[in-house]
Amino acid sequence: MKADTLSVSLEHGLGKYNFNSLDVFKLCMAFVVVAIHSNLESSINCEYVRQILELIYNIAVPYFFMTSGFLLFRGQQFPLNLNGRIRVHKYLYRIGKMYLIWTLCYLPFTIWGFITDDISAFNSVIIFIRNFLLVGENFYSWPLWYLLALIVAVMLILVCSFFKLTRYHVLIISIIFFLLGIGIDYCNQNGLIPQLMDLYFKLFKSTRNGFFIGFIYVVLGMQIACTGRIVRNGILLGGLFLGILLSFFYPSIGSVLITYFLFQLILKMPMKFLREKYCIHLRIMSTIIYLVHMYWVVLWGYVLQENGYKVYILSLFSSILLSLVLLKYKDRYWFRSCF
């Protein structure tokens, strides 16, 4: 298959070259995540618009996974050499620290949730530990599942590298995990293998985790980064069209195709008219908005006693405003630890 080589720097982090389009769309996807948690679709009466919105919802966090995989592994050989392994270890340490910090930041909501649900102190501790280690979220800390899933996905890739598997082997393994997740949901919905399903869902609550969701998207981002190539426009548009069609029948599979081909299409939009410094700020803002918006969703939902477009607009505006304020402290150690 003919492919177009990406003319970009392979430096890690905020190097000389930045992917402006990735940063712009990452901010857009952060806006989508706020819409998900604000229950924006409840304000829409048109069923067709709701379906389109649901389709966009399904690719928001997967886009975050693909972007993370792409930026982490760009310029890397696979299996990873010593420098690559060091880079991944540092990344895991940083994301792990963020996950711990934000779990603590959302702890007041967690305690409040346990109290309002009248859960005993002992059961609360057990549930909290289970959710922290295996689920990635507690009361109102729903965005944090992404951080835990990202840690799991990157660790799986690191294990594959340790066993000297090629990136194509890793891709096949990630697809198997993805299909296994679909199979688990199917068995659970249809009452198959009930004892095993009960055990699984008591532990993990859902298949929305690093094994069955995060893994395949991070690997797809890694594939593009390691090869440095993207397919031609005709294939991209055809893949997007196929993904949209499949989304109406098999949403999980359709979302993979849409995210994969959309991501490559976005890479073909360098947006050179935007200054890279501002795009870096957009990248940071998207992370801040993603992590802090639930505070505003809960606050405005409590004040208005409703969900929908009003909560969405107020929560999004408040999150953007807070991110602009916090950007002033981007060089501080505490800021780099949190975001």
C-alpha beads as a LAMMPS data file, in Angstrom:
LAMMPS data file: protein, C-alpha beads

339 atoms
338 bonds

1 atom types
1 bond types

-500.0 500.0 xlo xhi
-500.0 500.0 ylo yhi
-500.0 500.0 zlo zhi

Masses

1 110.0

Atoms # bond

1 1 1 0.000 0.000 0.000
2 1 1 1.406 3.363 -0.967
3 1 1 1.829 5.742 1.960
4 1 1 2.882 9.339 2.586
5 1 1 5.863 9.882 4.882
6 1 1 5.307 12.346 7.720
7 1 1 7.736 15.265 7.531
8 1 1 7.949 15.887 11.261
9 1 1 10.574 15.889 13.963
10 1 1 10.954 12.723 16.001
11 1 1 12.058 14.544 19.124
12 1 1 10.120 13.606 22.240
13 1 1 8.118 16.084 24.227
14 1 1 7.857 19.752 23.307
15 1 1 10.676 19.816 20.830
16 1 1 11.396 22.061 17.868
17 1 1 8.380 20.788 15.956
18 1 1 4.900 20.268 17.331
19 1 1 1.817 18.700 15.855
20 1 1 -0.479 21.688 15.785
21 1 1 -3.496 19.848 14.405
22 1 1 -3.244 17.144 17.094
23 1 1 -3.246 19.797 19.798
24 1 1 -6.226 21.666 18.328
25 1 1 -8.313 18.511 17.980
26 1 1 -7.263 17.278 21.414
27 1 1 -8.762 20.460 22.856
28 1 1 -11.929 19.833 20.837
29 1 1 -12.136 16.296 22.218
30 1 1 -11.756 17.681 25.748
31 1 1 -14.825 19.820 25.008
32 1 1 -16.622 16.631 23.921
33 1 1 -15.734 14.889 27.191
34 1 1 -17.290 17.786 29.106
35 1 1 -20.415 17.326 26.981
36 1 1 -20.538 13.613 27.850
37 1 1 -20.436 14.246 31.583
38 1 1 -22.853 17.197 31.340
39 1 1 -25.375 14.910 29.628
40 1 1 -25.665 17.389 26.764
41 1 1 -27.708 14.966 24.645
42 1 1 -30.592 15.249 27.128
43 1 1 -31.223 18.767 25.779
44 1 1 -31.534 17.552 22.178
45 1 1 -34.866 16.324 20.868
46 1 1 -33.822 15.383 17.324
47 1 1 -32.897 11.691 17.243
48 1 1 -30.543 12.123 14.280
49 1 1 -28.564 14.825 16.066
50 1 1 -28.391 12.631 19.163
51 1 1 -26.972 9.768 17.086
52 1 1 -24.321 12.041 15.581
53 1 1 -23.450 13.300 19.047
54 1 1 -23.192 9.716 20.321
55 1 1 -20.823 8.885 17.461
56 1 1 -18.597 11.828 18.422
57 1 1 -18.780 10.790 22.082
58 1 1 -17.429 7.344 21.184
59 1 1 -14.209 8.699 19.669
60 1 1 -13.323 11.377 22.243
61 1 1 -11.274 9.369 24.771
62 1 1 -9.946 6.963 22.075
63 1 1 -8.456 10.032 20.389
64 1 1 -6.649 10.834 23.646
65 1 1 -5.260 7.282 23.710
66 1 1 -4.044 7.441 20.115
67 1 1 -2.427 10.831 20.632
68 1 1 -0.627 9.552 23.734
69 1 1 0.611 6.453 21.909
70 1 1 1.762 8.487 18.928
71 1 1 3.647 11.113 20.926
72 1 1 5.203 8.577 23.295
73 1 1 6.555 6.213 20.639
74 1 1 7.374 8.566 17.766
75 1 1 10.889 7.993 16.543
76 1 1 11.205 4.748 18.479
77 1 1 12.217 1.342 17.201
78 1 1 10.275 -1.678 18.354
79 1 1 11.193 -3.742 20.300
80 1 1 12.376 -0.789 22.348
81 1 1 16.060 -0.150 22.856
82 1 1 17.514 1.051 26.159
83 1 1 16.694 4.720 25.518
84 1 1 13.156 3.796 24.505
85 1 1 12.621 1.763 27.661
86 1 1 13.937 4.603 29.826
87 1 1 11.583 7.004 28.086
88 1 1 8.598 4.722 28.646
89 1 1 9.530 4.148 32.309
90 1 1 9.669 7.916 32.893
91 1 1 6.312 8.302 31.166
92 1 1 4.715 5.611 33.320
93 1 1 6.089 7.289 36.446
94 1 1 4.635 10.650 35.382
95 1 1 1.189 9.270 34.500
96 1 1 1.148 7.158 37.667
97 1 1 1.914 10.236 39.751
98 1 1 -0.859 12.161 37.992
99 1 1 -3.303 9.323 38.642
100 1 1 -2.455 9.278 42.354
101 1 1 -2.647 13.069 42.699
102 1 1 -6.007 13.346 40.952
103 1 1 -7.437 10.410 42.863
104 1 1 -6.635 12.397 46.008
105 1 1 -8.081 15.581 44.468
106 1 1 -11.371 13.777 43.861
107 1 1 -11.333 12.124 47.285
108 1 1 -13.873 14.600 48.784
109 1 1 -16.375 13.575 46.083
110 1 1 -15.563 9.926 46.757
111 1 1 -16.204 10.278 50.495
112 1 1 -19.363 12.273 49.826
113 1 1 -20.619 9.551 47.478
114 1 1 -20.014 6.791 50.010
115 1 1 -21.830 8.785 52.708
116 1 1 -24.839 9.675 50.543
117 1 1 -25.142 6.033 49.411
118 1 1 -24.988 4.939 53.059
119 1 1 -22.059 2.569 52.495
120 1 1 -20.244 1.421 55.632
121 1 1 -16.691 2.572 56.312
122 1 1 -15.237 -0.925 55.808
123 1 1 -17.048 -1.489 52.507
124 1 1 -16.124 2.010 51.385
125 1 1 -12.419 1.275 51.857
126 1 1 -12.698 -2.033 49.980
127 1 1 -14.620 -0.445 47.103
128 1 1 -12.198 2.477 46.944
129 1 1 -9.164 0.173 46.726
130 1 1 -10.901 -1.975 44.092
131 1 1 -11.813 1.071 42.025
132 1 1 -8.367 2.635 42.375
133 1 1 -6.477 -0.484 41.290
134 1 1 -8.845 -2.085 38.772
135 1 1 -11.492 0.394 37.597
136 1 1 -9.920 3.845 37.518
137 1 1 -12.793 5.864 38.922
138 1 1 -14.862 6.551 42.014
139 1 1 -17.757 8.921 42.580
140 1 1 -17.595 11.770 40.018
141 1 1 -13.952 10.990 39.147
142 1 1 -14.983 9.360 35.870
143 1 1 -12.219 10.980 33.759
144 1 1 -9.515 9.179 35.739
145 1 1 -10.227 5.816 34.110
146 1 1 -8.266 7.137 31.131
147 1 1 -5.095 7.561 33.210
148 1 1 -5.268 4.047 34.676
149 1 1 -6.107 2.551 31.276
150 1 1 -3.172 4.422 29.734
151 1 1 -0.830 3.007 32.378
152 1 1 -2.095 -0.534 31.735
153 1 1 -1.863 -0.162 27.947
154 1 1 1.691 1.171 28.008
155 1 1 2.745 -1.550 30.472
156 1 1 1.337 -4.201 28.123
157 1 1 3.384 -2.725 25.276
158 1 1 6.460 -2.721 27.518
159 1 1 5.920 -6.419 28.297
160 1 1 5.611 -7.189 24.588
161 1 1 8.865 -5.329 23.962
162 1 1 10.564 -7.317 26.732
163 1 1 9.661 -10.549 24.908
164 1 1 11.058 -9.103 21.644
165 1 1 7.719 -9.102 19.833
166 1 1 7.451 -6.967 16.715
167 1 1 4.979 -4.095 16.569
168 1 1 2.829 -6.168 14.196
169 1 1 2.625 -8.932 16.811
170 1 1 1.628 -6.290 19.363
171 1 1 -1.071 -5.024 17.011
172 1 1 -2.503 -8.537 16.620
173 1 1 -2.456 -9.054 20.399
174 1 1 -4.221 -5.721 20.966
175 1 1 -6.921 -6.687 18.441
176 1 1 -7.405 -10.013 20.258
177 1 1 -7.801 -8.168 23.568
178 1 1 -10.261 -5.758 21.946
179 1 1 -12.375 -8.597 20.533
180 1 1 -12.177 -10.405 23.871
181 1 1 -13.683 -7.331 25.518
182 1 1 -16.547 -7.367 23.015
183 1 1 -16.995 -11.084 23.750
184 1 1 -17.140 -10.454 27.500
185 1 1 -19.848 -7.814 27.027
186 1 1 -21.783 -10.182 24.772
187 1 1 -21.613 -13.010 27.298
188 1 1 -22.699 -10.706 30.098
189 1 1 -25.655 -9.301 28.143
190 1 1 -26.834 -12.748 27.077
191 1 1 -26.346 -14.593 30.376
192 1 1 -23.500 -16.795 29.115
193 1 1 -20.892 -18.161 31.553
194 1 1 -22.718 -16.360 34.399
195 1 1 -20.361 -17.280 37.242
196 1 1 -17.272 -16.147 35.354
197 1 1 -19.014 -12.975 34.193
198 1 1 -20.178 -12.171 37.726
199 1 1 -16.641 -12.549 38.998
200 1 1 -15.191 -10.370 36.256
201 1 1 -17.716 -7.548 36.659
202 1 1 -17.418 -7.608 40.454
203 1 1 -13.724 -6.917 39.993
204 1 1 -13.583 -4.621 36.960
205 1 1 -17.202 -3.335 36.679
206 1 1 -16.903 -3.029 32.871
207 1 1 -14.645 -3.710 29.895
208 1 1 -13.822 -0.010 29.668
209 1 1 -10.207 -0.327 30.772
210 1 1 -6.639 -0.532 29.535
211 1 1 -6.852 -4.163 28.485
212 1 1 -9.852 -4.022 26.176
213 1 1 -10.076 -0.338 25.161
214 1 1 -6.895 1.581 25.886
215 1 1 -4.492 -1.081 24.572
216 1 1 -5.647 -1.135 20.948
217 1 1 -5.803 2.659 20.604
218 1 1 -2.362 3.254 22.126
219 1 1 -0.960 0.516 19.860
220 1 1 -2.542 2.117 16.792
221 1 1 -0.953 5.430 17.720
222 1 1 2.361 3.620 18.218
223 1 1 2.083 1.957 14.781
224 1 1 1.739 5.322 13.046
225 1 1 4.562 6.804 15.121
226 1 1 7.026 3.960 14.502
227 1 1 6.413 3.754 10.757
228 1 1 6.142 7.522 10.308
229 1 1 3.649 6.959 7.483
230 1 1 -0.022 7.556 6.841
231 1 1 -2.215 6.202 4.062
232 1 1 -3.525 8.135 1.088
233 1 1 -6.537 10.433 1.280
234 1 1 -8.814 8.108 -0.648
235 1 1 -8.217 5.269 1.790
236 1 1 -8.647 7.630 4.750
237 1 1 -12.004 8.885 3.522
238 1 1 -13.139 5.361 2.638
239 1 1 -12.097 4.099 6.073
240 1 1 -13.962 6.945 7.760
241 1 1 -17.102 6.230 5.748
242 1 1 -16.907 2.510 6.601
243 1 1 -16.375 3.328 10.278
244 1 1 -19.419 5.609 10.345
245 1 1 -21.568 2.901 8.751
246 1 1 -20.355 0.255 11.193
247 1 1 -21.023 2.568 14.125
248 1 1 -24.756 2.149 13.619
249 1 1 -24.478 -1.639 13.941
250 1 1 -21.228 -2.337 15.810
251 1 1 -20.322 0.894 17.676
252 1 1 -17.098 -0.422 19.218
253 1 1 -15.635 -1.572 15.900
254 1 1 -16.879 1.519 14.080
255 1 1 -15.226 3.765 16.676
256 1 1 -11.852 2.090 16.129
257 1 1 -11.995 2.688 12.387
258 1 1 -13.218 6.273 12.727
259 1 1 -10.551 7.168 15.301
260 1 1 -7.749 5.452 13.368
261 1 1 -8.475 7.113 10.030
262 1 1 -9.540 10.461 11.499
263 1 1 -6.283 10.619 13.455
264 1 1 -4.273 10.214 10.245
265 1 1 -6.431 12.778 8.472
266 1 1 -5.755 15.225 11.291
267 1 1 -2.012 14.614 10.935
268 1 1 -2.318 15.815 7.342
269 1 1 -3.582 19.170 8.616
270 1 1 -0.371 20.833 9.884
271 1 1 -2.143 24.153 10.626
272 1 1 1.119 26.013 10.141
273 1 1 -0.745 29.309 10.384
274 1 1 -0.951 28.692 14.145
275 1 1 2.064 29.521 16.269
276 1 1 3.482 26.418 17.900
277 1 1 3.739 28.136 21.274
278 1 1 -0.018 28.656 21.324
279 1 1 -0.669 25.079 20.234
280 1 1 1.443 23.861 23.145
281 1 1 -0.816 25.932 25.392
282 1 1 -3.847 24.306 23.786
283 1 1 -2.345 20.887 24.501
284 1 1 -1.895 21.771 28.166
285 1 1 -5.349 23.343 28.355
286 1 1 -6.957 20.165 27.019
287 1 1 -5.354 18.166 29.825
288 1 1 -6.450 20.687 32.457
289 1 1 -10.022 20.804 31.145
290 1 1 -10.196 17.019 31.003
291 1 1 -9.068 16.628 34.611
292 1 1 -10.880 19.511 36.329
293 1 1 -14.205 19.746 34.511
294 1 1 -16.055 17.323 36.806
295 1 1 -15.728 19.810 39.654
296 1 1 -17.683 22.313 37.592
297 1 1 -20.173 19.747 36.285
298 1 1 -21.024 18.748 39.854
299 1 1 -21.152 22.367 41.045
300 1 1 -23.362 23.720 38.262
301 1 1 -25.515 20.587 38.246
302 1 1 -26.139 21.075 41.965
303 1 1 -26.883 24.795 41.553
304 1 1 -29.229 24.364 38.589
305 1 1 -30.614 21.010 39.739
306 1 1 -30.445 19.701 36.178
307 1 1 -28.127 18.460 33.446
308 1 1 -27.980 19.462 29.803
309 1 1 -26.818 22.389 27.713
310 1 1 -26.837 24.945 30.572
311 1 1 -24.548 22.810 32.725
312 1 1 -22.385 22.089 29.676
313 1 1 -21.908 25.752 28.744
314 1 1 -21.218 26.845 32.321
315 1 1 -18.880 23.905 33.049
316 1 1 -16.968 24.361 29.805
317 1 1 -16.604 28.118 30.298
318 1 1 -15.489 27.638 33.918
319 1 1 -12.967 24.937 32.936
320 1 1 -11.502 27.083 30.140
321 1 1 -11.222 30.067 32.463
322 1 1 -9.508 27.978 35.146
323 1 1 -7.108 26.472 32.592
324 1 1 -6.086 29.954 31.432
325 1 1 -5.381 30.959 35.030
326 1 1 -3.404 27.790 35.748
327 1 1 -1.317 28.196 32.575
328 1 1 0.478 31.066 34.294
329 1 1 2.036 28.482 36.623
330 1 1 3.055 25.973 33.939
331 1 1 6.733 26.123 34.945
332 1 1 6.059 25.290 38.595
333 1 1 6.859 21.806 39.883
334 1 1 3.354 21.233 41.269
335 1 1 1.837 22.126 37.892
336 1 1 4.093 19.698 36.001
337 1 1 3.154 16.990 38.507
338 1 1 -0.589 17.579 38.066
339 1 1 -0.765 18.181 34.324

Bonds

1 1 1 2
2 1 2 3
3 1 3 4
4 1 4 5
5 1 5 6
6 1 6 7
7 1 7 8
8 1 8 9
9 1 9 10
10 1 10 11
11 1 11 12
12 1 12 13
13 1 13 14
14 1 14 15
15 1 15 16
16 1 16 17
17 1 17 18
18 1 18 19
19 1 19 20
20 1 20 21
21 1 21 22
22 1 22 23
23 1 23 24
24 1 24 25
25 1 25 26
26 1 26 27
27 1 27 28
28 1 28 29
29 1 29 30
30 1 30 31
31 1 31 32
32 1 32 33
33 1 33 34
34 1 34 35
35 1 35 36
36 1 36 37
37 1 37 38
38 1 38 39
39 1 39 40
40 1 40 41
41 1 41 42
42 1 42 43
43 1 43 44
44 1 44 45
45 1 45 46
46 1 46 47
47 1 47 48
48 1 48 49
49 1 49 50
50 1 50 51
51 1 51 52
52 1 52 53
53 1 53 54
54 1 54 55
55 1 55 56
56 1 56 57
57 1 57 58
58 1 58 59
59 1 59 60
60 1 60 61
61 1 61 62
62 1 62 63
63 1 63 64
64 1 64 65
65 1 65 66
66 1 66 67
67 1 67 68
68 1 68 69
69 1 69 70
70 1 70 71
71 1 71 72
72 1 72 73
73 1 73 74
74 1 74 75
75 1 75 76
76 1 76 77
77 1 77 78
78 1 78 79
79 1 79 80
80 1 80 81
81 1 81 82
82 1 82 83
83 1 83 84
84 1 84 85
85 1 85 86
86 1 86 87
87 1 87 88
88 1 88 89
89 1 89 90
90 1 90 91
91 1 91 92
92 1 92 93
93 1 93 94
94 1 94 95
95 1 95 96
96 1 96 97
97 1 97 98
98 1 98 99
99 1 99 100
100 1 100 101
101 1 101 102
102 1 102 103
103 1 103 104
104 1 104 105
105 1 105 106
106 1 106 107
107 1 107 108
108 1 108 109
109 1 109 110
110 1 110 111
111 1 111 112
112 1 112 113
113 1 113 114
114 1 114 115
115 1 115 116
116 1 116 117
117 1 117 118
118 1 118 119
119 1 119 120
120 1 120 121
121 1 121 122
122 1 122 123
123 1 123 124
124 1 124 125
125 1 125 126
126 1 126 127
127 1 127 128
128 1 128 129
129 1 129 130
130 1 130 131
131 1 131 132
132 1 132 133
133 1 133 134
134 1 134 135
135 1 135 136
136 1 136 137
137 1 137 138
138 1 138 139
139 1 139 140
140 1 140 141
141 1 141 142
142 1 142 143
143 1 143 144
144 1 144 145
145 1 145 146
146 1 146 147
147 1 147 148
148 1 148 149
149 1 149 150
150 1 150 151
151 1 151 152
152 1 152 153
153 1 153 154
154 1 154 155
155 1 155 156
156 1 156 157
157 1 157 158
158 1 158 159
159 1 159 160
160 1 160 161
161 1 161 162
162 1 162 163
163 1 163 164
164 1 164 165
165 1 165 166
166 1 166 167
167 1 167 168
168 1 168 169
169 1 169 170
170 1 170 171
171 1 171 172
172 1 172 173
173 1 173 174
174 1 174 175
175 1 175 176
176 1 176 177
177 1 177 178
178 1 178 179
179 1 179 180
180 1 180 181
181 1 181 182
182 1 182 183
183 1 183 184
184 1 184 185
185 1 185 186
186 1 186 187
187 1 187 188
188 1 188 189
189 1 189 190
190 1 190 191
191 1 191 192
192 1 192 193
193 1 193 194
194 1 194 195
195 1 195 196
196 1 196 197
197 1 197 198
198 1 198 199
199 1 199 200
200 1 200 201
201 1 201 202
202 1 202 203
203 1 203 204
204 1 204 205
205 1 205 206
206 1 206 207
207 1 207 208
208 1 208 209
209 1 209 210
210 1 210 211
211 1 211 212
212 1 212 213
213 1 213 214
214 1 214 215
215 1 215 216
216 1 216 217
217 1 217 218
218 1 218 219
219 1 219 220
220 1 220 221
221 1 221 222
222 1 222 223
223 1 223 224
224 1 224 225
225 1 225 226
226 1 226 227
227 1 227 228
228 1 228 229
229 1 229 230
230 1 230 231
231 1 231 232
232 1 232 233
233 1 233 234
234 1 234 235
235 1 235 236
236 1 236 237
237 1 237 238
238 1 238 239
239 1 239 240
240 1 240 241
241 1 241 242
242 1 242 243
243 1 243 244
244 1 244 245
245 1 245 246
246 1 246 247
247 1 247 248
248 1 248 249
249 1 249 250
250 1 250 251
251 1 251 252
252 1 252 253
253 1 253 254
254 1 254 255
255 1 255 256
256 1 256 257
257 1 257 258
258 1 258 259
259 1 259 260
260 1 260 261
261 1 261 262
262 1 262 263
263 1 263 264
264 1 264 265
265 1 265 266
266 1 266 267
267 1 267 268
268 1 268 269
269 1 269 270
270 1 270 271
271 1 271 272
272 1 272 273
273 1 273 274
274 1 274 275
275 1 275 276
276 1 276 277
277 1 277 278
278 1 278 279
279 1 279 280
280 1 280 281
281 1 281 282
282 1 282 283
283 1 283 284
284 1 284 285
285 1 285 286
286 1 286 287
287 1 287 288
288 1 288 289
289 1 289 290
290 1 290 291
291 1 291 292
292 1 292 293
293 1 293 294
294 1 294 295
295 1 295 296
296 1 296 297
297 1 297 298
298 1 298 299
299 1 299 300
300 1 300 301
301 1 301 302
302 1 302 303
303 1 303 304
304 1 304 305
305 1 305 306
306 1 306 307
307 1 307 308
308 1 308 309
309 1 309 310
310 1 310 311
311 1 311 312
312 1 312 313
313 1 313 314
314 1 314 315
315 1 315 316
316 1 316 317
317 1 317 318
318 1 318 319
319 1 319 320
320 1 320 321
321 1 321 322
322 1 322 323
323 1 323 324
324 1 324 325
325 1 325 326
326 1 326 327
327 1 327 328
328 1 328 329
329 1 329 330
330 1 330 331
331 1 331 332
332 1 332 333
333 1 333 334
334 1 334 335
335 1 335 336
336 1 336 337
337 1 337 338
338 1 338 339
